[in-house]
Amino acid sequence: MAQDWKILEPQDRLTISPSEPLMSFLNDNSDSPIRISMRNQKRPDSRVLQVLLTAARAWKARNLGFDVSDMPPRLVQDFVRLGLTAENTGWSGLK
């Protein structure tokens, strides 16, 4: 059975305030596989990256899909410099 992915495509810069779209999306979809599009992101701050990495680990522990996709080339370069790759994150945006 195919997973029913929930998708977040934020237009504005991601932040981690409880009322912001990222945190609401994670809380509202904690039992579903999710994909977060980074298409409109220039540079997420370190707290956003920390939340994404922690959420990815939590979703994986529950055998649910967690993907970060559609990364602009500059964002891919920044993440690679931090040691993040498609192999160690599973994120399609880093391929």
C-alpha positions as CSV (number, residue, x, y, z in Angstrom):
1,M,0.0,0.0,0.0
2,A,1.4,3.4,-1.0
3,Q,2.0,5.9,1.8
4,D,-0.3,8.9,1.9
5,W,2.3,11.7,2.1
6,K,1.4,15.0,3.7
7,I,3.3,17.8,2.0
8,L,4.3,21.2,3.3
9,E,5.4,23.8,0.7
10,P,6.1,27.0,2.8
11,Q,6.3,30.2,0.9
12,D,7.9,32.2,3.7
13,R,11.1,31.6,5.6
14,L,10.7,28.6,8.0
15,T,10.9,29.3,11.7
16,I,10.2,27.1,14.7
17,S,7.8,29.2,16.7
18,P,4.9,27.0,17.9
19,S,2.3,28.9,15.8
20,E,4.5,28.8,12.6
21,P,3.6,26.5,9.7
22,L,6.5,24.1,10.2
23,M,5.7,23.3,13.8
24,S,2.0,23.1,13.2
25,F,2.5,20.8,10.2
26,L,4.8,18.5,12.2
27,N,2.3,18.4,15.2
28,D,-0.7,17.9,13.0
29,N,0.8,15.1,10.9
30,S,2.8,13.1,13.5
31,D,1.2,9.8,12.4
32,S,1.7,10.3,8.6
33,P,4.7,10.3,6.3
34,I,5.6,13.8,5.4
35,R,7.5,15.8,2.8
36,I,8.8,19.3,3.3
37,S,9.6,21.3,0.2
38,M,12.5,23.7,0.6
39,R,11.9,25.3,-2.9
40,N,11.4,28.8,-1.5
41,Q,14.0,28.6,1.3
42,K,17.2,30.5,1.0
43,R,18.9,29.5,4.3
44,P,17.0,28.0,7.2
45,D,18.5,28.9,10.5
46,S,20.2,26.3,12.6
47,R,17.2,25.7,14.8
48,V,15.1,24.8,11.8
49,L,17.7,22.4,10.7
50,Q,17.9,20.9,14.1
51,V,14.1,20.4,14.2
52,L,14.2,18.8,10.7
53,L,16.9,16.4,11.7
54,T,15.2,15.5,15.0
55,A,11.8,15.1,13.3
56,A,13.4,12.8,10.7
57,R,14.8,10.6,13.4
58,A,11.4,10.5,15.2
59,W,9.5,9.6,12.0
60,K,12.0,6.9,11.1
61,A,11.7,5.4,14.6
62,R,7.9,5.1,13.9
63,N,8.6,3.6,10.4
64,L,7.1,6.6,8.7
65,G,8.5,8.4,5.8
66,F,10.1,11.8,6.3
67,D,11.6,13.7,3.3
68,V,13.0,17.2,2.7
69,S,12.8,17.9,-1.0
70,D,13.2,20.6,-3.7
71,M,16.3,22.2,-2.3
72,P,17.8,25.0,-4.3
73,P,21.5,24.4,-5.3
74,R,22.9,26.9,-2.8
75,L,21.0,25.2,0.0
76,V,22.3,21.8,-1.1
77,Q,25.8,23.2,-1.0
78,D,25.3,24.6,2.5
79,F,23.9,21.3,3.8
80,V,26.7,19.3,2.2
81,R,29.3,21.5,3.9
82,L,27.6,20.6,7.2
83,G,28.1,16.9,6.4
84,L,24.5,16.2,5.4
85,T,24.0,14.0,2.4
86,A,21.2,12.0,0.8
87,E,22.9,8.8,2.2
88,N,22.9,9.9,5.8
89,T,19.6,11.8,5.8
90,G,17.5,10.0,3.3
91,W,16.3,13.4,1.9
92,S,15.5,13.5,-1.8
93,G,16.5,17.1,-1.9
94,L,20.1,16.3,-1.4
95,K,20.4,13.8,-4.3
